[in-house]
Amino acid sequence: MSRNKKSDSPFVYSTNPDFFGDEDSMDDMESLTPAQQDLRLHLDRLKGNKKAVRITGFKGSADEMEALSRQLKQACACGGGAKEDYILLQGDLMDKVKITLTKLGYRFKQSGS
C-alpha cells in the first residue's frame, strides 16, 4: 500500500489547528446582484471559422450561472452552455447578448476586438 494518497482537496497544508478541510464550503461562492457583476464579453473564433461569444467574470454559484446561460440562450435563440468559469454561446451574437444583459441589469465590457 502506498503512502501517497491522492486527494481532491486543493489544500496541501494548514498551520491553523482549528482548520478542517470542508470542501463543500468552496462550492458556495458569494452571490452578487446583477448590478454588482462585472462581466467580460469575448468573441472567439473556433474550428471551421465558427464564432462564439464567451462571457467571463461571473461571480456566483454554478446554478446561478446555468440560469443566466439558459436565459441568454433563450433570448438569442442559440446553443451553448455554462462551463467551469465561463458561459459560451454559439454564433456571432454580440449585439443580442449586450441587449439581453442590459435588460437583465448586468454590467459588462467587451474585451478583445
Backbone as a ProteinNet text record, in pm:
[ID]
protein_1_A
[PRIMARY]
MSRNKKSDSPFVYSTNPDFFGDEDSMDDMESLTPAQQDLRLHLDRLKGNKKAVRITGFKGSADEMEALSRQLKQACACGGGAKEDYILLQGDLMDKVKITLTKLGYRFKQSGS
[TERTIARY]
84.9	0	89.1	55.9	140.8	102.2	197.4	173.9	105.3	129.8	76.5	-68.6	-156	-298.3	-336.2	-398.9	-440.9	-572.5	-579.4	-698	-743.3	-872.8	-925.8	-919.9	-876.5	-870.2	-757.8	-783.6	-678	-577.7	-607.5	-520.1	-414.8	-290.9	-182.4	-146.9	-141.7	-100	-160.5	-201.1	-251.7	-189.7	-150.5	-93.5	-200.7	-323.9	-434.2	-477.6	-467.1	-505.1	-655.8	-736.9	-881.7	-934.4	-845.8	-887.4	-930.7	-1046.3	-1094.5	-1128	-1069.9	-1087.1	-1229.1	-1313.7	-1452	-1459.2	-1460.2	-1458.1	-1590.4	-1699.6	-1829.8	-1839.7	-1767.7	-1776.1	-1712.7	-1624.8	-1562.5	-1660.5	-1761.2	-1857.8	-1954.6	-1975.7	-2068	-1995	-2012.4	-1949.6	-2046.8	-1992.4	-2074.4	-2153.1	-2283.2	-2367.2	-2373.7	-2359.4	-2368	-2492.2	-2546.8	-2661.2	-2613	-2703.8	-2661	-2590.3	-2630.2	-2566.4	-2423.8	-2392	-2257.8	-2165.3	-2220.8	-2140.4	-2059.6	-1941.7	-1857.7	-1815.4	-1895.5	-1874.6	-1787.6	-1717.7	-1637.3	-1691	-1708	-1757.8	-1643.7	-1625	-1519.8	-1583.3	-1535.7	-1577.9	-1463.8	-1486.8	-1383.2	-1409	-1301.3	-1309.9	-1275.1	-1361.4	-1341.8	-1301.8	-1290.2	-1256.4	-1362.7	-1320.6	-1413.2	-1464.3	-1390.1	-1427.3	-1561.2	-1592.5	-1714.6	-1682.4	-1782.5	-1763.3	-1849.1	-1804.1	-1878	-1852.5	-1952.5	-1939.9	-1910.1	-1800.1	-1760.7	-1779.1	-1849	-1875.1	-1800.2	-1709.8	-1630.6	-1657.4	-1609.3	-1618.4	-1743.7	-1823.5	-1945.9	-1909.6	-1963.5	-1941.3	-2073.1	-2073.1	-2194	-2184.7	-2292.7	-2293.8	-2309.4	-2285.4	-2298.7	-2443.6	-2537.9	-2678.9	-2719.4	-2667.9	-2697.7	-2636.2	-2514.3	-2450.9	-2529.3	-2577.2	-2657.5	-2788.6	-2848.9	-2974	-2949.9	-2839.8	-2807.3	-2779.7	-2709.3	-2681.7	-2811.1	-2903.7	-3033	-3110.2	-3109.8	-3178.6	-3117.4	-2984.5	-2917	-2942.1	-2939.8	-2964	-3106.5	-3203	-3341	-3359.8	-3297.4	-3312.4	-3243.5	-3130.7	-3054.8	-3089.9	-3170.4	-3208.9	-3085.5	-2999.8	-2875.7	-2844.9	-2739.1	-2690.7	-2576.4	-2527.6	-2415.6	-2428	-2357.5	-2363.2	-2274.1	-2285.1	-2204.1	-2096.4	-1972.8	-1859.9	-1818.2	-1695.6	-1648.6	-1649	-1594	-1583.1	-1624.3	-1696.9	-1743.3	-1870.3	-1938.8	-2058	-2022.1	-2055	-2024.5	-2154.3	-2170.8	-2288.7	-2243.3	-2306.9	-2265.6	-2315.3	-2224.6	-2260.3	-2207.2	-2211.8	-2168.1	-2288.6	-2319.3	-2440.2	-2409.3	-2300.2	-2255.4	-2362	-2429.2	-2529.9	-2648.8	-2697.3	-2810.2	-2773.1	-2649.9	-2603.9	-2596.6	-2545.8	-2536.9	-2675.3	-2770.9	-2907.1	-2970.1	-2952	-3012.1	-2950.4	-2817.8	-2753.4	-2794.1	-2812.7	-2857.9	-2999	-3087	-3223.7	-3225.8	-3133.6	-3127.3	-3056.6	-2993.2	-2931.1	-2785.5	-2717.4	-2577	-2486.6	-2372.5	-2269.3	-2172.2	-2122.1	-2029.1	-1941.7	-1832.3	-1741.3	-1703.9	-1689.3	-1646.3	-1494.1	-1436.9	-1292.7	-1247.8	-1128.8	-1076.5	-1129.9	-1120.1	-1165	-1304.5
-117.2	0	123	218.8	337.1	440.1	519.7	625.2	745.1	768.7	887	863.7	930	921.4	1046.9	1028	1143.1	1194.7	1325.8	1390.4	1496	1520	1623.7	1760.7	1767.3	1892.8	1979.7	2110.4	2198.2	2236.4	2202.6	2239.2	2131.2	2175.4	2082.2	2079.4	2197.4	2206.1	2331.5	2323.2	2439.2	2445.2	2565.1	2582.5	2612.9	2628.3	2657	2527.7	2519.5	2395	2367.9	2471.7	2454.1	2430.5	2415.3	2400.7	2258	2248.1	2119.8	2140.8	2063.5	2080	2053.1	2153	2139.9	2177.6	2078.2	2103	2158.2	2132.8	2180.7	2332.1	2393.7	2538.6	2610.7	2543.4	2606.3	2617.2	2530.8	2535.1	2650.9	2697.6	2807.4	2939.4	2999.6	3128	3238.3	3352.7	3466.6	3514	3524	3568	3720.4	3776.7	3920.2	3951.9	4070	4112.1	4141.5	4142.1	4171.3	4306.2	4405.8	4537	4534.3	4439.5	4429.1	4341.2	4263.6	4176.5	4261.7	4215.6	4282.5	4177.6	4162.2	4057.9	4108.7	4017.7	4046.7	3962.6	4027.4	3960.1	3945.2	3823.8	3794.4	3728.9	3763.3	3696.9	3605.8	3475.3	3376.7	3313.2	3280.4	3202.1	3057.6	2967.8	2826.6	2756.3	2623.8	2546.3	2564.1	2558.9	2569.5	2710.6	2810.5	2951.4	2982.1	2911.1	2938	3037.6	3111.8	3213.2	3179.6	3226.4	3204.9	3322.3	3354.9	3460.2	3393.3	3434.7	3381.1	3490.4	3458.1	3553.9	3506.4	3588.2	3553.3	3653.5	3622.2	3714.2	3699.1	3594.9	3577.3	3527.9	3592.9	3553.1	3499.4	3375.2	3314.1	3163.5	3098.2	2952.4	2898.8	2770.8	2706.7	2707.5	2697.4	2701	2837.9	2944.6	3079.3	3102.9	3049.9	3063.6	2986.2	2869.6	2790.1	2861.3	2927.1	3001	3119.1	3192.1	3302.3	3250.5	3140	3079.7	3041.7	2984.9	2945.8	3068.4	3177.1	3299.8	3358.1	3359.1	3413.9	3328.3	3196.4	3108.8	3123.9	3141.9	3160.8	3294.7	3399.8	3533.1	3543.6	3474.4	3483.1	3370.8	3276.1	3162.1	3090.7	3047.2	2981.6	2867.4	2795.7	2689.5	2740.3	2655.6	2692.3	2625.4	2678.5	2620.3	2692.8	2651.6	2709.3	2608.6	2650.3	2566.4	2604.1	2570.4	2594.1	2741.2	2825.8	2966.8	3061.4	3010.6	3097.3	3041.6	3129.2	3091.4	3104.6	3003.6	3003.7	2998.4	3093.9	3099.8	3085.4	2996.1	2967.3	3074.6	3126	3224.3	3362.5	3448.5	3587.2	3670.1	3663.4	3723.6	3833.7	3905.1	4004.2	4110.6	4158.8	4263.6	4213.1	4092.8	4037.1	4011.8	3966.1	3940.1	4070.2	4176	4305.4	4357.2	4346.8	4393.8	4313.1	4181.7	4095.1	4120.1	4133.6	4159.4	4295.4	4393.5	4525.2	4515.3	4441.5	4424.6	4352.6	4257.1	4182.8	4260.5	4371.4	4458.5	4429.2	4354.5	4321.2	4430.1	4451.3	4539.2	4452.6	4504.1	4424.4	4517.2	4461	4529.9	4431	4481.4	4397.2	4394.3	4275.6	4260.2	4208.4	4242.5	4195.5	4279.5	4224.6	4300.5	4264.1
0	0	0	-84.4	-94.4	10.7	45.9	144.6	82.4	-42.6	-108.4	-145.5	-75.6	-105.8	-182.2	-294.1	-373.8	-319.4	-305.5	-254.2	-353.2	-358.6	-445.2	-379.5	-255.6	-183.1	-237.4	-255.2	-303.6	-194.4	-69.5	41.1	62.3	73.4	95.6	243.7	304.9	443.4	505.2	629.1	700.4	838.6	880.8	1013.8	1117.2	1074.4	1164.1	1233	1368	1436	1432.5	1410.3	1407.2	1265.8	1170.4	1031.2	1003.3	943	894.4	747.7	662.7	518.5	474	485.6	441.8	295.1	208.4	65.2	15.3	87.4	43.4	51.4	143.5	158.5	39.5	-34.8	-151	-266.7	-271.3	-379.6	-363.9	-241.8	-217.6	-234.2	-350.8	-375.4	-336.9	-305.8	-268.8	-390.7	-375.3	-485.9	-487.1	-605.4	-622.9	-704.7	-684.8	-763.8	-906.5	-1004.5	-1140.9	-1155.2	-1078.8	-1088.4	-1033.3	-946.4	-889.2	-973.6	-1065.3	-1150.4	-1249	-1282.4	-1381.3	-1483.9	-1588.4	-1687.7	-1802.4	-1867.3	-1986	-2101.2	-2217.1	-2336.3	-2436.1	-2485.4	-2582.1	-2704.4	-2822.3	-2944.1	-2988.1	-2983	-3013.7	-3149.4	-3218.7	-3341.9	-3307	-3348.6	-3322.5	-3451.6	-3444.4	-3563.8	-3671	-3795.5	-3906.1	-3928	-3882	-3894.8	-3828.4	-3720.8	-3644.9	-3534.4	-3493.3	-3389.2	-3268.8	-3153.2	-3029.6	-2936.2	-2856.5	-2757	-2623.1	-2560	-2430	-2325.7	-2217	-2109.2	-1985.6	-1935.7	-1818.1	-1706.6	-1586.7	-1474.5	-1390.4	-1411.9	-1333.8	-1195.2	-1094.2	-954.1	-899.6	-860.8	-807.4	-816.2	-780.3	-779.1	-921.2	-935.5	-1066.5	-1113.2	-1019.9	-1056.8	-1111.5	-1051.1	-1099.2	-1236.8	-1257.9	-1388	-1494	-1458.5	-1551.7	-1584.6	-1485.3	-1508.4	-1602.6	-1583.6	-1673.3	-1813.9	-1824.4	-1953.8	-2024.6	-1951.6	-2008.7	-2058.1	-1980.3	-2020.9	-2147.9	-2154.6	-2272.1	-2395.7	-2379	-2493.1	-2545.2	-2456.9	-2500	-2569.3	-2516.1	-2573.6	-2710	-2726.5	-2850.8	-2948.7	-2907	-2990.4	-3044.7	-2952.7	-2993.2	-2896.7	-2927.2	-2840	-2755.8	-2669.9	-2584.8	-2451.1	-2351.7	-2219.4	-2122.1	-1996.2	-1889	-1851.5	-1861	-1823.3	-1681.4	-1642	-1505.9	-1467.2	-1553.4	-1516.6	-1628.6	-1728.6	-1835.4	-1898.4	-1971.8	-2047.3	-2194.3	-2273.9	-2415.6	-2494.6	-2586.5	-2673	-2817.6	-2890.4	-3027	-3122.9	-3203.4	-3305.4	-3273.4	-3374.7	-3360.8	-3315.7	-3187.6	-3131.7	-3031.8	-3053.9	-2956.3	-2930.1	-3032.8	-3014.1	-2932.3	-2962.2	-2887.8	-2742.2	-2719.1	-2582.1	-2503.7	-2565.1	-2497.6	-2460.2	-2552.3	-2525	-2411.8	-2415.3	-2313.1	-2176.1	-2169.5	-2041.1	-1984.9	-2072.1	-2026.5	-1968.7	-2035.4	-1984.8	-1850.9	-1832.2	-1706.2	-1596	-1629.3	-1528.8	-1502.3	-1587.5	-1567	-1624.8	-1559.2	-1612.5	-1690.9	-1801.7	-1882.6	-1964.2	-2013.2	-2103.6	-2212.5	-2333.9	-2443	-2445	-2441.3	-2442.3	-2578	-2616.1	-2744.1	-2857.2	-2977.6	-3094.7	-3136.7
[MASK]
+++++++++++++++++++++++++++++++++++++++++++++++++++++++++++++++++++++++++++++++++++++++++++++++++++++++++++++++++

